[in-house]
């Protein structure tokens, strides 16, 4: 479950805490969009996350295990509680990435790589990261969501990350250490 949560985190480029407490009710009916409630967001504004095909495949695999409960990635001991805030960090450390990769680092990777490849989409990439526009006047007037381009960029990112990756269902049988 933690492996799938980490993969989902990398694909969506959200903050780790948003994945830890993700509820099934936050997903659109077809699971193509994840609407994170304002109270769980750093800037206290709801955030719409378009989900790539690969992210939706993770949700399909996880649904078999947690779909009857309220949380997508629950605590390993208590299904009604969110995953431990340290679970993803510990997984990276056990995998040998200590001091080289942290869960929050996927956001920096997404921003750096996608801005390098698509410099004209800088504002949309910031929007995908739920960054607030520093220009207060523009922020007050420009409320564009760029849904279609965000969906395209999310899929491009997922295709880049998941090239030659095993299917999510294969990770469900992974042995714990």
Backbone torsions as a table, in degrees:
resi	resn	phi	psi	omega
1	UNK	NA	-41.7	-179.4
2	UNK	-66.3	-37.5	176.3
3	UNK	-60.4	-43.0	179.4
4	UNK	-68.1	-38.3	177.7
5	UNK	-63.9	-40.2	178.5
6	UNK	-65.6	-42.6	177.6
7	UNK	-62.7	-42.7	179.3
8	UNK	-62.2	-41.3	177.6
9	UNK	-59.5	-47.5	-179.5
10	UNK	-62.0	-39.6	-177.8
11	UNK	-70.8	-34.1	-174.7
12	UNK	-95.2	-19.5	180.0
13	UNK	57.8	30.3	175.0
14	UNK	-89.1	176.4	176.6
15	UNK	-75.8	146.6	-177.4
16	UNK	-54.0	-40.9	-179.3
17	UNK	-60.9	-26.9	179.4
18	UNK	-72.4	-32.1	176.3
19	UNK	-76.6	-40.9	-178.1
20	UNK	-52.7	-43.7	-173.2
21	UNK	-106.3	19.8	-177.7
22	UNK	-64.1	127.2	178.6
23	UNK	-103.2	149.2	178.1
24	UNK	-60.1	-32.0	-178.3
25	UNK	-67.9	-13.6	-179.4
26	UNK	-82.0	-6.5	-177.6
27	UNK	-94.9	145.8	174.4
28	UNK	-65.9	164.2	-176.3
29	UNK	-56.5	-39.5	180.0
30	UNK	-90.6	3.9	178.6
31	UNK	60.8	29.4	178.1
32	UNK	-94.2	-13.8	-179.3
33	UNK	-137.8	137.8	175.8
34	UNK	-112.8	120.2	179.0
35	UNK	-105.5	104.2	-178.5
36	UNK	-82.6	124.2	-178.3
37	UNK	-64.1	149.7	-177.7
38	UNK	-54.9	-38.8	-176.6
39	UNK	-66.7	-15.1	177.7
40	UNK	-102.1	0.8	-178.1
41	UNK	-98.9	147.1	-179.9
42	UNK	-57.8	-43.4	-177.0
43	UNK	-91.4	6.8	177.5
44	UNK	58.0	35.6	172.9
45	UNK	-126.6	137.2	178.8
46	UNK	-62.3	150.9	-174.1
47	UNK	-131.1	125.6	-179.9
48	UNK	-95.7	123.5	-177.6
49	UNK	-116.1	111.7	175.1
50	UNK	-71.7	136.1	-175.8
51	UNK	-104.6	128.2	177.9
52	UNK	-69.1	168.2	176.3
53	UNK	-56.6	-42.1	-177.8
54	UNK	-67.4	-37.2	177.3
55	UNK	-66.1	-39.7	178.3
56	UNK	-66.7	-34.2	176.5
57	UNK	-63.9	-37.2	176.2
58	UNK	-62.8	-45.6	179.7
59	UNK	-61.3	-38.8	177.6
60	UNK	-62.2	-43.6	-179.8
61	UNK	-66.5	-43.3	-177.4
62	UNK	-70.7	-31.6	-178.1
63	UNK	-56.5	-34.2	179.4
64	UNK	-60.2	-29.3	-178.2
65	UNK	-98.3	-37.6	-171.3
66	UNK	-120.8	1.9	-174.5
67	UNK	-62.1	-20.6	179.5
68	UNK	-86.3	-11.8	-179.8
69	UNK	-100.3	179.0	-177.5
70	UNK	-80.0	-24.6	-172.5
71	UNK	-109.2	143.9	179.1
72	UNK	-73.0	-47.1	-178.9
73	UNK	-121.7	76.9	-175.7
74	UNK	-76.0	172.2	174.3
75	UNK	-60.9	143.9	-177.2
76	UNK	-67.9	-20.3	-179.5
77	UNK	-101.5	-34.9	-175.7
78	UNK	-128.2	107.3	-174.1
79	UNK	-63.7	-20.3	-179.6
80	UNK	-90.3	-1.5	178.6
81	UNK	-109.9	149.6	178.3
82	UNK	-65.8	157.2	174.3
83	UNK	-54.7	146.2	177.7
84	UNK	-56.6	140.7	178.6
85	UNK	-63.0	-21.9	-178.4
86	UNK	-96.4	-6.5	-174.1
87	UNK	-57.0	-45.5	-177.8
88	UNK	-69.9	-38.7	177.4
89	UNK	-63.6	-44.9	180.0
90	UNK	-62.9	-38.3	178.8
91	UNK	-61.3	-45.9	178.7
92	UNK	-63.3	-40.0	178.9
93	UNK	-64.3	-45.6	180.0
94	UNK	-64.2	-27.9	-179.7
95	UNK	-82.9	0.1	176.3
96	UNK	93.8	14.3	-178.3
97	UNK	-101.2	16.0	179.6
98	UNK	-53.9	131.1	179.5
99	UNK	65.6	8.8	175.5
100	UNK	-117.4	-29.5	-178.6
101	UNK	-147.2	135.1	173.4
102	UNK	-124.5	158.2	-178.4
103	UNK	-54.6	-41.5	-179.3
104	UNK	-65.9	-20.5	-177.9
105	UNK	-65.0	-20.0	177.5
106	UNK	-63.4	-28.7	178.1
107	UNK	-67.0	-43.1	178.6
108	UNK	-66.0	-39.8	178.1
109	UNK	-62.0	-47.5	178.9
110	UNK	-57.9	-49.6	-178.2
111	UNK	-61.1	-48.4	-177.3
112	UNK	-63.7	-50.3	-175.6
113	UNK	-67.9	-45.5	-177.1
114	UNK	-72.1	-34.7	175.9
115	UNK	-68.1	-33.5	176.8
116	UNK	-66.5	-42.2	-177.5
117	UNK	-80.2	-33.0	-174.9
118	UNK	-131.7	66.9	-176.0
119	UNK	-61.0	-27.6	179.7
120	UNK	-73.2	-11.7	179.9
121	UNK	-101.3	19.9	-176.0
122	UNK	-52.5	-46.8	-178.5
123	UNK	-65.3	-35.3	-179.9
124	UNK	-72.6	-38.2	176.8
125	UNK	-63.2	-42.3	175.4
126	UNK	-61.4	-39.7	177.6
127	UNK	-61.9	-40.2	178.8
128	UNK	-65.4	-27.8	178.3
129	UNK	-88.6	1.5	-178.7
130	UNK	62.6	32.0	175.8
131	UNK	-81.4	141.5	-179.3
132	UNK	-85.3	138.6	177.6
133	UNK	-65.4	126.4	-178.1
134	UNK	-71.5	-26.3	179.2
135	UNK	-81.9	104.4	-174.4
136	UNK	-62.3	-35.4	179.7
137	UNK	-66.9	-48.5	179.3
138	UNK	-63.1	-41.4	179.4
139	UNK	-60.6	-35.0	-179.9
140	UNK	-70.6	-34.0	-175.8
141	UNK	-97.6	-38.9	-174.5
142	UNK	-91.3	105.3	180.0
143	UNK	-113.4	21.2	-179.2
144	UNK	-61.6	139.0	-179.5
145	UNK	-103.1	-17.5	177.8
146	UNK	49.0	46.3	-174.8
147	UNK	-56.2	-46.6	-176.5
148	UNK	-64.3	-44.8	-179.4
149	UNK	-68.6	-37.2	176.9
150	UNK	-61.8	-41.2	177.5
151	UNK	-62.3	-43.1	178.3
152	UNK	-62.6	-47.2	-179.1
153	UNK	-64.4	-38.3	177.8
154	UNK	-61.9	-39.2	-179.7
155	UNK	-72.2	-39.2	177.1
156	UNK	-60.4	-45.6	179.4
157	UNK	-61.2	-45.6	-178.9
158	UNK	-64.3	-41.3	178.3
159	UNK	-62.2	-38.2	178.7
160	UNK	-65.4	-47.4	-177.4
161	UNK	-71.1	-38.2	-169.9
162	UNK	-97.9	10.0	177.0
163	UNK	-58.5	124.7	-179.7
164	UNK	66.6	15.4	178.8
165	UNK	-82.3	150.3	177.6
166	UNK	-71.6	153.6	179.2
167	UNK	-64.5	151.8	-179.1
168	UNK	-56.3	-37.5	-178.6
169	UNK	-60.0	-30.3	178.3
170	UNK	-65.6	-28.4	-178.9
171	UNK	-77.8	-19.3	179.7
172	UNK	-64.4	-30.6	-179.2
173	UNK	-90.2	5.1	-177.9
174	UNK	-62.9	135.7	-178.9
175	UNK	-75.4	138.0	173.1
176	UNK	-76.8	150.6	174.4
177	UNK	-100.6	NA	NA
